[in-house]
Amino acid sequence: MKKTGSAMTFICLMGVVSLFADMVQEGARSIFGSYLSFMGASAAMIGIITGAGELAGYSLRALTGCIAVKTGQYWLMTIVGYSLAVLAIPCLALVPDGSWVGAAFFIILGRMGKAIRQPAKSTLLSYAGSQEGVGKSFAIQEFLDQTGAFLGPVMLLLVFRHVGTEAPSALYHEGFALLLLPALCCIAAVVLAKIKFPHPEDFEVEAKKAAPFRMEKSFFLYMLGIGLFAFGFMDFPLITLHASRTGLVAESTLPLLYAVAMGVDAFAALAFGVLLTATAFHRWPFLRWWHCPLRQ
């Protein structure tokens, strides 16, 4: 495989994959609260469903990461994970009205797909990142990812405005059905990436010997801080549920709130990802506080 110049092409192509994936996942996420409420779920149940989805999406990565390392099937797990994650969402269009249990199944299934793909995909990107710079590589990836997270809610916003809130059943069914288009584009893009770059490990400048794993005190402090942050974090579906029930925001405008947040995230990720590359610490010494043992 030709190494020069191809690494950035691979990074951008995988970014396009993430863009389409987040059009589906984050587009749907922008209306999960109001949708589950319409399907008959209580506020407590909505919190349990979205929380269970996040638990599955993150906790299973410890298992799927180990499987990816043991088997070496990074591409297989990436393709399967993306396919499961993006196809579960359009299936919500087939769930009968009032069946919030069926809706919960597909929502959690989609997050499980993300758990399958994420460790393997990150490993593939890290190979190209060794050439282009890890900070810059993941900044580009995150920028394209969040661009999709912005475009997905905007798509649903247009559907909401077209259908109108007088027919909520048609509104949700058409919205989820429309997300099948970026879902298929996502699968096509990740398969194309596999065909064009079957061995991304060739991008690595040199083979690296794995360092022994050590549980530093700083790691536990970091995990405690992240845990406390997550414990006090209110998921967006609950925010949209409250906004729609109290009339703070028109139901047809709910996706716009999420789109704005994702747009800010996209540009912030690009700026800080490029800034916090290895060379940035030499150019701007005031950033060296970030270069703690957790990030070495």
VODOKOL-695634 format. One record per residue (C-alpha): y, x, z; residue in one letter; residue number from 1. Coordinates in nm, 3 decimals. Each point is the difference from the previous one (the first is absolute). Last residue first. Layout:
# VODOKOL-695634
r py: Y&px: X&pz: Z&aa: a&i: NUM
...
***
This chain:
# VODOKOL-695634
r py: 0.954&px: 0.087&pz: 2.725&aa: q&i: 296
r py: 0.151&px: -0.346&pz: 0.051&aa: r&i: 295
r py: -0.119&px: -0.066&pz: 0.355&aa: l&i: 294
r py: 0.092&px: 0.358&pz: 0.098&aa: p&i: 293
r py: 0.371&px: -0.089&pz: -0.038&aa: c&i: 292
r py: 0.209&px: 0.052&pz: -0.314&aa: h&i: 291
r py: 0.235&px: -0.290&pz: 0.065&aa: w&i: 290
r py: 0.218&px: 0.214&pz: 0.228&aa: w&i: 289
r py: 0.033&px: 0.229&pz: -0.300&aa: r&i: 288
r py: 0.239&px: -0.240&pz: -0.174&aa: l&i: 287
r py: 0.312&px: 0.173&pz: 0.138&aa: f&i: 286
r py: -0.109&px: 0.314&pz: -0.185&aa: p&i: 285
r py: 0.089&px: -0.146&pz: -0.340&aa: w&i: 284
r py: -0.108&px: 0.229&pz: -0.284&aa: r&i: 283
r py: -0.304&px: 0.144&pz: 0.172&aa: h&i: 282
r py: -0.126&px: -0.333&pz: 0.133&aa: f&i: 281
r py: 0.067&px: -0.160&pz: -0.336&aa: a&i: 280
r py: -0.240&px: 0.239&pz: -0.170&aa: t&i: 279
r py: -0.299&px: -0.165&pz: 0.170&aa: a&i: 278
r py: 0.104&px: -0.342&pz: -0.119&aa: t&i: 277
r py: 0.194&px: -0.232&pz: 0.229&aa: l&i: 276
r py: 0.292&px: -0.070&pz: -0.228&aa: l&i: 275
r py: -0.217&px: -0.120&pz: -0.289&aa: v&i: 274
r py: -0.179&px: -0.248&pz: 0.227&aa: g&i: 273
r py: 0.327&px: -0.095&pz: 0.170&aa: f&i: 272
r py: 0.173&px: -0.107&pz: -0.320&aa: a&i: 271
r py: -0.298&px: -0.166&pz: -0.169&aa: l&i: 270
r py: -0.106&px: -0.185&pz: 0.315&aa: a&i: 269
r py: 0.356&px: -0.124&pz: 0.062&aa: a&i: 268
r py: 0.024&px: -0.125&pz: -0.358&aa: f&i: 267
r py: -0.321&px: -0.203&pz: 0.026&aa: a&i: 266
r py: 0.056&px: -0.123&pz: 0.356&aa: d&i: 265
r py: 0.335&px: -0.153&pz: -0.093&aa: v&i: 264
r py: -0.169&px: -0.187&pz: -0.285&aa: g&i: 263
r py: -0.281&px: -0.112&pz: 0.231&aa: m&i: 262
r py: 0.246&px: -0.156&pz: 0.243&aa: a&i: 261
r py: 0.185&px: -0.175&pz: -0.282&aa: v&i: 260
r py: -0.325&px: -0.137&pz: -0.144&aa: a&i: 259
r py: -0.109&px: -0.129&pz: 0.340&aa: y&i: 258
r py: 0.314&px: -0.209&pz: 0.040&aa: l&i: 257
r py: -0.024&px: -0.116&pz: -0.364&aa: l&i: 256
r py: -0.352&px: -0.133&pz: 0.054&aa: p&i: 255
r py: 0.140&px: -0.252&pz: 0.253&aa: l&i: 254
r py: 0.256&px: -0.152&pz: -0.239&aa: t&i: 253
r py: -0.210&px: -0.296&pz: -0.119&aa: s&i: 252
r py: -0.066&px: -0.093&pz: 0.362&aa: e&i: 251
r py: 0.372&px: -0.030&pz: 0.067&aa: a&i: 250
r py: 0.104&px: 0.226&pz: 0.284&aa: v&i: 249
r py: 0.086&px: -0.087&pz: 0.360&aa: l&i: 248
r py: -0.174&px: -0.336&pz: -0.040&aa: g&i: 247
r py: -0.176&px: 0.024&pz: 0.335&aa: t&i: 246
r py: -0.349&px: -0.033&pz: -0.146&aa: r&i: 245
r py: 0.070&px: 0.227&pz: -0.298&aa: s&i: 244
r py: 0.161&px: 0.282&pz: 0.198&aa: a&i: 243
r py: -0.263&px: -0.013&pz: 0.276&aa: h&i: 242
r py: -0.287&px: 0.019&pz: -0.248&aa: l&i: 241
r py: 0.181&px: 0.271&pz: -0.196&aa: t&i: 240
r py: 0.030&px: 0.211&pz: 0.314&aa: i&i: 239
r py: -0.364&px: -0.061&pz: 0.090&aa: l&i: 238
r py: -0.106&px: 0.111&pz: -0.348&aa: p&i: 237
r py: 0.217&px: 0.312&pz: 0.042&aa: f&i: 236
r py: -0.196&px: 0.147&pz: 0.289&aa: d&i: 235
r py: 0.179&px: 0.041&pz: 0.331&aa: m&i: 234
r py: -0.021&px: 0.355&pz: 0.138&aa: f&i: 233
r py: -0.008&px: 0.056&pz: 0.375&aa: g&i: 232
r py: -0.362&px: 0.115&pz: 0.014&aa: f&i: 231
r py: 0.045&px: 0.199&pz: -0.323&aa: a&i: 230
r py: 0.279&px: 0.208&pz: 0.155&aa: f&i: 229
r py: -0.199&px: 0.048&pz: 0.319&aa: l&i: 228
r py: -0.299&px: 0.120&pz: -0.202&aa: g&i: 227
r py: 0.214&px: 0.235&pz: -0.209&aa: i&i: 226
r py: 0.145&px: 0.156&pz: 0.316&aa: g&i: 225
r py: -0.341&px: 0.036&pz: 0.162&aa: l&i: 224
r py: -0.142&px: 0.152&pz: -0.319&aa: m&i: 223
r py: 0.278&px: 0.261&pz: -0.007&aa: y&i: 222
r py: -0.056&px: 0.089&pz: 0.364&aa: l&i: 221
r py: -0.373&px: 0.028&pz: -0.069&aa: f&i: 220
r py: 0.069&px: 0.231&pz: -0.294&aa: f&i: 219
r py: 0.245&px: 0.209&pz: 0.201&aa: s&i: 218
r py: -0.275&px: 0.070&pz: 0.248&aa: k&i: 217
r py: -0.201&px: 0.158&pz: -0.282&aa: e&i: 216
r py: -0.333&px: -0.140&pz: -0.111&aa: m&i: 215
r py: -0.137&px: 0.286&pz: -0.207&aa: r&i: 214
r py: -0.187&px: -0.015&pz: -0.329&aa: f&i: 213
r py: -0.101&px: 0.342&pz: -0.130&aa: p&i: 212
r py: 0.187&px: 0.091&pz: -0.318&aa: a&i: 211
r py: -0.166&px: -0.084&pz: -0.330&aa: a&i: 210
r py: -0.004&px: 0.296&pz: -0.237&aa: k&i: 209
r py: 0.228&px: -0.060&pz: -0.292&aa: k&i: 208
r py: -0.097&px: 0.056&pz: -0.359&aa: a&i: 207
r py: 0.290&px: 0.126&pz: -0.205&aa: e&i: 206
r py: 0.269&px: -0.151&pz: -0.215&aa: v&i: 205
r py: -0.153&px: -0.343&pz: 0.030&aa: e&i: 204
r py: 0.035&px: -0.192&pz: -0.326&aa: f&i: 203
r py: -0.371&px: 0.035&pz: -0.074&aa: d&i: 202
r py: -0.063&px: -0.244&pz: 0.285&aa: e&i: 201
r py: 0.136&px: -0.269&pz: -0.231&aa: p&i: 200
r py: -0.337&px: -0.007&pz: -0.184&aa: h&i: 199
r py: -0.031&px: -0.317&pz: -0.212&aa: p&i: 198
r py: 0.368&px: 0.011&pz: -0.101&aa: f&i: 197
r py: 0.042&px: -0.198&pz: -0.325&aa: k&i: 196
r py: -0.294&px: -0.235&pz: 0.055&aa: i&i: 195
r py: 0.063&px: -0.049&pz: 0.374&aa: k&i: 194
r py: 0.371&px: -0.061&pz: -0.061&aa: a&i: 193
r py: -0.088&px: -0.257&pz: -0.266&aa: l&i: 192
r py: -0.228&px: -0.177&pz: 0.249&aa: v&i: 191
r py: 0.289&px: -0.002&pz: 0.251&aa: v&i: 190
r py: 0.236&px: -0.145&pz: -0.261&aa: a&i: 189
r py: -0.240&px: -0.274&pz: -0.116&aa: a&i: 188
r py: -0.062&px: -0.108&pz: 0.360&aa: i&i: 187
r py: 0.373&px: -0.016&pz: 0.072&aa: c&i: 186
r py: 0.075&px: -0.188&pz: -0.323&aa: c&i: 185
r py: -0.266&px: -0.257&pz: 0.095&aa: l&i: 184
r py: 0.169&px: -0.053&pz: 0.337&aa: a&i: 183
r py: 0.344&px: -0.007&pz: -0.164&aa: p&i: 182
r py: -0.116&px: -0.306&pz: -0.202&aa: l&i: 181
r py: -0.201&px: -0.165&pz: 0.281&aa: l&i: 180
r py: 0.323&px: -0.030&pz: 0.198&aa: l&i: 179
r py: 0.089&px: -0.306&pz: -0.208&aa: l&i: 178
r py: -0.291&px: -0.188&pz: 0.158&aa: a&i: 177
r py: 0.141&px: 0.067&pz: 0.347&aa: f&i: 176
r py: 0.337&px: -0.149&pz: -0.094&aa: g&i: 175
r py: -0.149&px: -0.290&pz: -0.192&aa: e&i: 174
r py: -0.216&px: -0.103&pz: 0.296&aa: h&i: 173
r py: 0.283&px: 0.047&pz: 0.249&aa: y&i: 172
r py: 0.257&px: -0.208&pz: -0.189&aa: l&i: 171
r py: -0.253&px: -0.257&pz: -0.116&aa: a&i: 170
r py: -0.085&px: -0.080&pz: 0.363&aa: s&i: 169
r py: 0.365&px: 0.013&pz: 0.105&aa: p&i: 168
r py: 0.106&px: -0.269&pz: -0.251&aa: a&i: 167
r py: 0.356&px: -0.094&pz: 0.098&aa: e&i: 166
r py: 0.076&px: 0.367&pz: 0.068&aa: t&i: 165
r py: 0.091&px: 0.072&pz: -0.361&aa: g&i: 164
r py: -0.230&px: 0.109&pz: -0.283&aa: v&i: 163
r py: 0.248&px: 0.225&pz: -0.182&aa: h&i: 162
r py: 0.187&px: 0.130&pz: 0.305&aa: r&i: 161
r py: -0.326&px: 0.070&pz: 0.181&aa: f&i: 160
r py: -0.143&px: 0.173&pz: -0.306&aa: v&i: 159
r py: 0.311&px: 0.217&pz: -0.032&aa: l&i: 158
r py: -0.027&px: 0.092&pz: 0.369&aa: l&i: 157
r py: -0.366&px: 0.081&pz: -0.053&aa: l&i: 156
r py: 0.090&px: 0.259&pz: -0.262&aa: m&i: 155
r py: 0.275&px: 0.138&pz: 0.228&aa: v&i: 154
r py: -0.258&px: 0.030&pz: 0.281&aa: p&i: 153
r py: -0.216&px: 0.219&pz: -0.227&aa: g&i: 152
r py: 0.287&px: 0.208&pz: -0.142&aa: l&i: 151
r py: 0.105&px: 0.146&pz: 0.338&aa: f&i: 150
r py: -0.350&px: 0.102&pz: 0.113&aa: a&i: 149
r py: -0.049&px: 0.142&pz: -0.349&aa: g&i: 148
r py: 0.307&px: 0.216&pz: 0.051&aa: t&i: 147
r py: -0.148&px: 0.086&pz: 0.337&aa: q&i: 146
r py: -0.306&px: 0.161&pz: -0.161&aa: d&i: 145
r py: 0.210&px: 0.171&pz: -0.267&aa: l&i: 144
r py: 0.216&px: 0.158&pz: 0.271&aa: f&i: 143
r py: -0.303&px: 0.075&pz: 0.218&aa: e&i: 142
r py: -0.174&px: 0.193&pz: -0.278&aa: q&i: 141
r py: 0.317&px: 0.188&pz: -0.088&aa: i&i: 140
r py: 0.050&px: 0.090&pz: 0.367&aa: a&i: 139
r py: -0.370&px: 0.090&pz: 0.033&aa: f&i: 138
r py: 0.034&px: 0.259&pz: -0.271&aa: s&i: 137
r py: 0.336&px: 0.130&pz: 0.119&aa: k&i: 136
r py: -0.121&px: 0.059&pz: 0.354&aa: g&i: 135
r py: -0.336&px: 0.146&pz: -0.106&aa: v&i: 134
r py: 0.148&px: 0.249&pz: -0.246&aa: g&i: 133
r py: -0.074&px: -0.006&pz: -0.373&aa: e&i: 132
r py: -0.309&px: 0.219&pz: -0.003&aa: q&i: 131
r py: -0.164&px: -0.083&pz: 0.336&aa: s&i: 130
r py: 0.111&px: -0.358&pz: -0.056&aa: g&i: 129
r py: -0.240&px: -0.035&pz: -0.291&aa: a&i: 128
r py: -0.293&px: 0.052&pz: 0.236&aa: y&i: 127
r py: 0.165&px: -0.210&pz: 0.270&aa: s&i: 126
r py: 0.011&px: -0.296&pz: -0.237&aa: l&i: 125
r py: -0.379&px: -0.012&pz: -0.026&aa: l&i: 124
r py: -0.032&px: 0.019&pz: 0.379&aa: t&i: 123
r py: 0.253&px: -0.279&pz: 0.048&aa: s&i: 122
r py: -0.198&px: -0.219&pz: -0.239&aa: k&i: 121
r py: -0.325&px: 0.058&pz: 0.189&aa: a&i: 120
r py: 0.155&px: -0.072&pz: 0.340&aa: p&i: 119
r py: 0.180&px: -0.313&pz: -0.132&aa: q&i: 118
r py: -0.264&px: -0.168&pz: -0.213&aa: r&i: 117
r py: -0.240&px: -0.153&pz: 0.251&aa: i&i: 116
r py: 0.266&px: -0.095&pz: 0.254&aa: a&i: 115
r py: 0.204&px: -0.167&pz: -0.274&aa: k&i: 114
r py: -0.302&px: -0.207&pz: -0.096&aa: g&i: 113
r py: -0.034&px: -0.104&pz: 0.364&aa: m&i: 112
r py: 0.358&px: -0.129&pz: -0.016&aa: r&i: 111
r py: -0.094&px: -0.221&pz: -0.295&aa: g&i: 110
r py: -0.303&px: -0.135&pz: 0.185&aa: l&i: 109
r py: 0.225&px: -0.094&pz: 0.293&aa: i&i: 108
r py: 0.219&px: -0.213&pz: -0.226&aa: i&i: 107
r py: -0.301&px: -0.141&pz: -0.184&aa: f&i: 106
r py: -0.170&px: -0.117&pz: 0.319&aa: f&i: 105
r py: 0.324&px: -0.133&pz: 0.153&aa: a&i: 104
r py: 0.050&px: -0.227&pz: -0.302&aa: a&i: 103
r py: -0.350&px: -0.140&pz: 0.044&aa: g&i: 102
r py: 0.072&px: -0.067&pz: 0.367&aa: v&i: 101
r py: 0.334&px: -0.158&pz: -0.091&aa: w&i: 100
r py: -0.179&px: -0.272&pz: -0.196&aa: s&i: 99
r py: 0.274&px: -0.264&pz: -0.003&aa: g&i: 98
r py: 0.049&px: 0.007&pz: -0.375&aa: d&i: 97
r py: -0.307&px: 0.130&pz: -0.183&aa: p&i: 96
r py: -0.022&px: 0.379&pz: -0.059&aa: v&i: 95
r py: 0.001&px: 0.082&pz: -0.373&aa: l&i: 94
r py: 0.353&px: 0.144&pz: -0.009&aa: a&i: 93
r py: -0.103&px: 0.224&pz: 0.290&aa: l&i: 92
r py: -0.232&px: 0.175&pz: -0.247&aa: c&i: 91
r py: 0.313&px: 0.162&pz: -0.146&aa: p&i: 90
r py: 0.018&px: 0.206&pz: 0.324&aa: i&i: 89
r py: -0.361&px: 0.122&pz: 0.019&aa: a&i: 88
r py: 0.028&px: 0.156&pz: -0.346&aa: l&i: 87
r py: 0.258&px: 0.259&pz: 0.108&aa: v&i: 86
r py: -0.178&px: 0.141&pz: 0.305&aa: a&i: 85
r py: -0.353&px: -0.013&pz: -0.139&aa: l&i: 84
r py: 0.096&px: 0.174&pz: -0.323&aa: s&i: 83
r py: 0.207&px: 0.265&pz: 0.180&aa: y&i: 82
r py: -0.284&px: 0.079&pz: 0.240&aa: g&i: 81
r py: -0.265&px: 0.012&pz: -0.271&aa: v&i: 80
r py: 0.212&px: 0.231&pz: -0.217&aa: i&i: 79
r py: 0.092&px: 0.233&pz: 0.286&aa: t&i: 78
r py: -0.352&px: 0.001&pz: 0.142&aa: m&i: 77
r py: -0.146&px: 0.094&pz: -0.337&aa: l&i: 76
r py: 0.265&px: 0.266&pz: -0.061&aa: w&i: 75
r py: -0.055&px: 0.169&pz: 0.333&aa: y&i: 74
r py: -0.379&px: 0.005&pz: -0.019&aa: q&i: 73
r py: -0.036&px: 0.331&pz: 0.188&aa: g&i: 72
r py: -0.285&px: -0.155&pz: 0.198&aa: t&i: 71
r py: 0.070&px: 0.150&pz: 0.343&aa: k&i: 70
r py: 0.377&px: 0.020&pz: -0.041&aa: v&i: 69
r py: 0.034&px: -0.354&pz: -0.136&aa: a&i: 68
r py: -0.231&px: -0.138&pz: 0.269&aa: i&i: 67
r py: 0.203&px: 0.171&pz: 0.272&aa: c&i: 66
r py: 0.321&px: -0.149&pz: -0.138&aa: g&i: 65
r py: -0.164&px: -0.342&pz: -0.026&aa: t&i: 64
r py: -0.091&px: 0.010&pz: 0.369&aa: l&i: 63
r py: 0.334&px: 0.118&pz: 0.139&aa: a&i: 62
r py: 0.172&px: -0.223&pz: -0.256&aa: r&i: 61
r py: -0.169&px: -0.304&pz: 0.156&aa: l&i: 60
r py: 0.255&px: -0.002&pz: 0.281&aa: s&i: 59
r py: 0.298&px: -0.031&pz: -0.233&aa: y&i: 58
r py: -0.060&px: -0.291&pz: -0.237&aa: g&i: 57
r py: -0.236&px: -0.180&pz: 0.237&aa: a&i: 56
r py: 0.256&px: 0.003&pz: 0.280&aa: l&i: 55
r py: 0.273&px: -0.101&pz: -0.245&aa: e&i: 54
r py: -0.205&px: -0.298&pz: -0.117&aa: g&i: 53
r py: -0.089&px: -0.096&pz: 0.355&aa: a&i: 52
r py: 0.370&px: 0.004&pz: 0.088&aa: g&i: 51
r py: 0.084&px: -0.221&pz: -0.298&aa: t&i: 50
r py: -0.268&px: -0.250&pz: 0.101&aa: i&i: 49
r py: 0.075&px: 0.014&pz: 0.374&aa: i&i: 48
r py: 0.375&px: -0.045&pz: -0.052&aa: g&i: 47
r py: -0.063&px: -0.290&pz: -0.236&aa: i&i: 46
r py: -0.233&px: -0.150&pz: 0.259&aa: m&i: 45
r py: 0.270&px: 0.013&pz: 0.266&aa: a&i: 44
r py: 0.253&px: -0.162&pz: -0.235&aa: a&i: 43
r py: -0.247&px: -0.277&pz: -0.081&aa: s&i: 42
r py: -0.196&px: -0.011&pz: -0.325&aa: a&i: 41
r py: 0.012&px: -0.320&pz: -0.207&aa: g&i: 40
r py: 0.009&px: 0.125&pz: -0.360&aa: m&i: 39
r py: 0.378&px: -0.047&pz: -0.006&aa: f&i: 38
r py: 0.026&px: 0.232&pz: 0.300&aa: s&i: 37
r py: -0.222&px: 0.250&pz: -0.178&aa: l&i: 36
r py: 0.233&px: -0.010&pz: -0.301&aa: y&i: 35
r py: 0.321&px: 0.025&pz: 0.204&aa: s&i: 34
r py: -0.122&px: 0.313&pz: 0.173&aa: g&i: 33
r py: -0.176&px: 0.154&pz: -0.301&aa: f&i: 32
r py: 0.312&px: -0.028&pz: -0.219&aa: i&i: 31
r py: 0.126&px: 0.361&pz: -0.017&aa: s&i: 30
r py: -0.356&px: 0.128&pz: 0.042&aa: r&i: 29
r py: -0.093&px: -0.140&pz: -0.340&aa: a&i: 28
r py: 0.261&px: 0.214&pz: -0.174&aa: g&i: 27
r py: -0.097&px: 0.288&pz: 0.226&aa: e&i: 26
r py: -0.360&px: -0.008&pz: -0.117&aa: q&i: 25
r py: 0.041&px: -0.085&pz: -0.367&aa: v&i: 24
r py: 0.311&px: 0.197&pz: -0.092&aa: m&i: 23
r py: -0.138&px: 0.260&pz: 0.238&aa: d&i: 22
r py: -0.304&px: 0.058&pz: -0.217&aa: a&i: 21
r py: 0.210&px: 0.015&pz: -0.319&aa: f&i: 20
r py: 0.223&px: 0.271&pz: 0.146&aa: l&i: 19
r py: -0.294&px: 0.182&pz: 0.158&aa: s&i: 18
r py: -0.163&px: 0.042&pz: -0.341&aa: v&i: 17
r py: 0.337&px: 0.109&pz: -0.143&aa: v&i: 16
r py: 0.016&px: 0.264&pz: 0.273&aa: g&i: 15
r py: -0.347&px: 0.114&pz: -0.098&aa: m&i: 14
r py: 0.138&px: 0.059&pz: -0.349&aa: l&i: 13
r py: 0.303&px: 0.181&pz: 0.140&aa: c&i: 12
r py: -0.214&px: 0.235&pz: 0.209&aa: i&i: 11
r py: -0.236&px: 0.066&pz: -0.294&aa: f&i: 10
r py: 0.290&px: 0.079&pz: -0.232&aa: t&i: 9
r py: 0.143&px: 0.229&pz: 0.268&aa: m&i: 8
r py: -0.329&px: 0.190&pz: 0.018&aa: a&i: 7
r py: -0.025&px: 0.026&pz: -0.377&aa: s&i: 6
r py: 0.301&px: 0.228&pz: -0.038&aa: g&i: 5
r py: -0.198&px: 0.320&pz: 0.034&aa: t&i: 4
r py: -0.361&px: -0.062&pz: 0.101&aa: k&i: 3
r py: -0.183&px: -0.048&pz: -0.327&aa: k&i: 2
r py: -0.346&px: -0.122&pz: 0.085&aa: m&i: 1
***
